[in-house]
């Protein structure tokens, strides 16, 4: 398992459109084969910045999602809303304390 973290920064006037679209598509993303968890966060000091955390069984699962028509539709819509280049990291989860 690994975690994909994506930082997204939007023009203020586009935040509502992003959130509305995310609400529509989140269950489809979560239902993608190999996806174990999907979370969305908003920065407390800069509300234009969001982070998605998605947990994947294997890197090939994420790559299959990223090559899908569904992802292309999602990304085509979302990238028009950005005010900065998105950043992404794939990380291995080493510890989780609850």
JOBELHU-V154121 format. One line per field, one symbol per residue. phi: phi as a letter, one per 40 degrees, with the letter a starting at -180 (. if undefined). burial: b if it has 9 or more other ideal C-beta (glycine too) atoms within 8 Angstrom, else e. Layout:
phi->???
burial->???
This chain:
phi->.abbbbcbbbcdcbcccccccdccbdccccccdgcbabbbbbcccbccbbbbbbbbcacccccccccccdcdcccdccccccbaccbabbbcccaabb
burial->ebbbbbbbbbbeebbeebeebbeebbeebbebebbeebebeebeeeebbbbbbbbbeeeebbebbeebebbeebeebbeebbeeebeeebeebeeeee
